[in-house]
Amino acid sequence: MRVVLAVEPVDMRKSIDGLMTLVRGAWGEDVYSGHLFAFPLCQGSCRLG
């Protein structure tokens, strides 16, 4: 098993479907591979588009 960590904060309002789309599209990973995908939260004054 691999652990894949996003290097930038992710907007958690995306829901599970949005996160799966990010993993598949931007990262080219298989969401059903058994790997763990971790997303850091944006806190404080962090601005997301």
Secondary structure, DSSP 8 states (H G I E B T S, - for coil): --EEE-SS---GGGHHHHHHHHHHHTT---TTSS-EEE-----TT----
